[in-house]
Amino acid sequence: GAALAITALLAVGTALRYALVTRLGERVVADIRKAVFDRVIGLSPVFYEKIMTGEVLSRITTDTTLILSVIGSSVSIALRNVLIFAGGLVLMLFTSWKLTLMVLLIVPAVVVPILTLGRRLRTLSRENQDWIAASSGNASEALSSVQTVQAFTHEAISRNAFAEVTEKSFDAARRRIWTRSLMTAIVIFLVFTGVVGVLWIGAWDVRADIMTPGELVQFVIYAVMVAGSVAALSEVFGELQRAAGATERLVELLHTTDPVMDPVEAQELPRPVRGEIRFDNVSFAYPARPGISALDEVNLTIRAGETVALVGPSGAGKTTIIQLIQRFYDPDEGAVRLDGVALKDLERDAFRRHIALVPQDPVIFAASARENIRFGRPDATDAEIEQAAEAAAAAEFITRLPDGYDSWLGERGVMLSGGQKQRIAIARAILRDAPVLLLDEATSALDAESERAVQRAVDELSRTRTTIIVAHRLATVKKADRIVVLEHGRIVATGAHDTLVAEGGLYARLAQLQFTDGMAAE
């Protein structure tokens, strides 16, 4: 009966240990993942200029999985062996304090290789995780552009590049494994050599009648238990060092400093938001290219409700202006203001909710057409979503999809053409109904018929809000209230289409050579 009771306690204790420790591991990892994602989703584009998205994902998944395995299994093993070590040591003292002290003399010799090789193990583990992240980034980039890879018959080169990075990860893992194996071998050898030495001394004590053979056997049993627990703890220490390397990478993300931060005491935008945008002597260079000025002493006021077209050659600073309005970056000099308030004095969420964007490369999420449009305003009703799709000339092709508005569009919108993606993005901006509308080549991927339909929607939409258009099509530019011509980050001319053409400067050359429709077509 007593044996059965002990067995029952063992079974319940083991089950509780597994359930509680594993649950703890899952909870810790879930909290870490949420904390890291909460941090990286709010970091400005400056951060993503220096790191690949695939590497960030590797840290969130691979590194946290490693931490989970340590907490879920290694911590449990450590707790069990710490108890065995403590209990065995006490029983050894009761059996023979002299032999116990001799055993403890070995401890410094065991601790030194654990600490020395442990530091090396931590470094190698960090290197291993870095290469795993690099391989994830490499694979993510290649797979997200798989059509381009295949179109240029780049598969073999992509395979070789991935294989090379993966092999470097394996080499780092191999060095880590050998280091850990060496540490384990040294610890086990030292511990059990000490046990053998103590056994030899104990045998002399038995011959001298200082202790009985039974006491010696009893002491050896306890010593083997303690030695086994020490060996197991050295294994756990190796796992902890590996997890420490992964934790360092996650902590780096959590402690990443972002140059674009919300102010401690944010100002409030005047109500209602009118949408006046002003650039006061703004100069800016991208952090990745500090020596190349993207904007140079730009002064520009866009009145509330005004439609302004930004034109100029590639690299003139048009998209930079769009990015500064959204405060993805802060200017090096000067200030960007919305309704008279500097953007850096506002919370980013507070003013971005008043801006709608249609990017040149529209982003389509792996969701339904309805959810992709609703991204512009999460609380929108189905009727409002369908109205926005109608206005963007998207309703016709959406209703032809297998499940209509509930059709799955695939990752990055692989189910849609370029023009269809752009119309979804325009519908999203229409649904946003923000006082400031940013159009970055919004109709560049549309055919002539769709462009006319979308242009009518954009014209109607821009009448009641501040609209900034980056465009190369003359028909789009001519309808703007004002055209701002940029070159080398400076404003070189402003005015109406006819006036700028008559001046015969850069705009006249662009109108003749670069705009898609050409002067004759107009």
ABEGO torsion letter per residue (X at the ends): XAAAAAAAAAAAAAAAAAAAAAAAAAAAAAAAAAAAAAAAAABBAAAAAABBAAAAAAAAAAAAAAAAAAAAAAAAAAAAAAAAAAAAAAAAAAABAAAAAAAAAAAAAAAAAAAAAAAAAAAAAAAAAAAAAAAAAAAAAAAAAAAAAAAAGAAAAAAAAAAAAAAAAAAAAAAAAAAAAAAAAAAAAAAAAAAAAAAAAAAAAAAAGABBAAAAAAAAAAAAAAAAAAAAAAAAAAAAAAAAAAAAAAAAAAABBBABBBBABBBBBBOBBAGBBBBBGBBBBBAABAABBABBGBBBBBBBGBBBBBBEBBGAGAAAAAAAAAGABBBABEBBBBGGBBAAABBAAAAAAABBBBBABBBBBBBBAAAAAAAABAABBAAAAAAAAAAAGAAAAAAABAAEAABBAEBGGAABBAAAAAAAAAAAAAAAGBABBBBBGAAAABBAAAAAAAAAAAAAAAAABBBBBBBABAAAAAABABBBBBBGGBBABBEBAAAAAAAGBAAAAAAAAABAAEAAAX
